Amino acid sequence: MSPNESLGDAYHRATKYARPGGSAVQPVAIARPGRHIDLPPPVTENGAGLWQAIRTRRSLRDFDPSRPMTPAELSQLFWATQGLTFHPSDDRFRASPSAGALHPLDTYLVINRVSGIPSGIAQYDVRAAGLNLLAEGDFSQEVAAAALEQEMAADCGVVFIWVAVPARCKPKYRDRGHRYIYLDAGYLGAQLHLAAVALGLGCCAIGAFLDDEVNALVGVDGETETAVYLSVVGHVR
Ligand SMILES: Cc1cc2nc3c(=O)[nH]c(=O)nc-3n(C[C@H](O)[C@H](O)[C@H](O)COP(=O)(O)O)c2cc1C
């Protein structure tokens, strides 16, 4: 642990996975804020039964690359995880809870197959409930390689990548904030998974990934912003 590093930052760094020969990801030309893409409004009433979604939820990994997702499905998944559910101009209160309502996690996506939306790297814009496309291109093989060669990351419709911004919660919680980051991420993963089931989509969490290869893909430095959790979603065979 270096003298200037906090305990929480040192813990996160020390538990990263890394490729023995060094990173295989070429730097991605990320353009911020990126090109905004509107999404259809989510459905916020009624819908599929929660008990059935809980009962039938399974981690599914066999995606059908010939069946793209739709922008409406994507919009619904964003809403179920980080949608603003109290007031459209108040980003403290969202579909998922967060310690101190500080929301230290941002949602990035590797878009493999969504009809009408270019493949690439994107970030969810919480306030606009839309997407910012940061880089266009096919990153399916890169993200699968960064996920320790888990092919489901290449075959799925989208890969959700939750990136922590510790500075949002550390002024209040100091190093304990790291615990809350991981707990918050669990909520996002759980709500995404149940929403995917409700939409008839497959979903699987990914905790096994090469941290700094995923960070390089979405254009974050791995320290002030760092990927903590991934999930794949798409139509299964
Ligand atoms: C934090 C976390 C990380 C996980 N990481 C992976 C992973 O990297 N690859 C994978 O195939 N499954 C992963 N899973 C899925 C588990 O393997 C799965 O939940 C478990 O086998 C139970 O199956 P079920 O989800 O169908 O109930 C992860 C699940 C969690 C909660």
The ligand as a MOL file (V3000), in Angstrom:
LIG
                    3D

  0  0  0     0  0            999 V3000
M  V30 BEGIN CTAB
M  V30 COUNTS 31 33 0 0 0
M  V30 BEGIN ATOM
M  V30 1 C -21.1730 -11.4460 -7.7960 0
M  V30 2 C -21.4400 -12.5100 -8.8320 0
M  V30 3 C -20.4660 -12.7780 -9.7840 0
M  V30 4 C -20.7010 -13.7490 -10.7570 0
M  V30 5 N -19.7700 -13.9360 -11.7370 0
M  V30 6 C -20.0070 -14.8370 -12.7250 0
M  V30 7 C -19.0840 -14.9990 -13.7930 0
M  V30 8 O -18.0590 -14.3140 -13.8980 0
M  V30 9 N -19.3850 -15.9140 -14.7490 0
M  V30 10 C -20.5140 -16.6690 -14.7100 0
M  V30 11 O -20.7210 -17.4900 -15.6110 0
M  V30 12 N -21.4250 -16.5400 -13.7070 0
M  V30 13 C -21.2010 -15.6260 -12.7200 0
M  V30 14 N -22.1340 -15.4450 -11.7230 0
M  V30 15 C -23.3750 -16.2390 -11.7350 0
M  V30 16 C -23.3300 -17.3820 -10.7130 0
M  V30 17 O -22.4660 -18.3890 -11.1930 0
M  V30 18 C -24.7470 -17.9150 -10.5300 0
M  V30 19 O -25.5460 -16.9260 -9.9090 0
M  V30 20 C -24.7490 -19.1980 -9.6750 0
M  V30 21 O -24.1580 -20.2650 -10.3600 0
M  V30 22 C -26.1670 -19.5970 -9.2530 0
M  V30 23 O -26.9690 -19.8150 -10.4110 0
M  V30 24 P -28.3460 -18.9940 -10.6310 0
M  V30 25 O -27.9580 -17.5380 -10.8100 0
M  V30 26 O -28.9520 -19.5650 -11.8820 0
M  V30 27 O -29.1950 -19.1740 -9.4230 0
M  V30 28 C -21.9140 -14.4860 -10.7450 0
M  V30 29 C -22.8950 -14.1900 -9.7800 0
M  V30 30 C -22.6690 -13.2160 -8.8510 0
M  V30 31 C -23.7600 -12.8870 -7.8660 0
M  V30 END ATOM
M  V30 BEGIN BOND
M  V30 1 1 1 2
M  V30 2 1 2 3
M  V30 3 2 2 30
M  V30 4 2 3 4
M  V30 5 1 4 5
M  V30 6 1 4 28
M  V30 7 2 5 6
M  V30 8 1 6 7
M  V30 9 1 6 13
M  V30 10 2 7 8
M  V30 11 1 7 9
M  V30 12 1 9 10
M  V30 13 2 10 11
M  V30 14 1 10 12
M  V30 15 2 12 13
M  V30 16 1 13 14
M  V30 17 1 14 15
M  V30 18 1 14 28
M  V30 19 1 15 16
M  V30 20 1 16 17
M  V30 21 1 16 18
M  V30 22 1 18 19
M  V30 23 1 18 20
M  V30 24 1 20 21
M  V30 25 1 20 22
M  V30 26 1 22 23
M  V30 27 1 23 24
M  V30 28 2 24 25
M  V30 29 1 24 26
M  V30 30 1 24 27
M  V30 31 2 28 29
M  V30 32 1 29 30
M  V30 33 1 30 31
M  V30 END BOND
M  V30 END CTAB
M  END
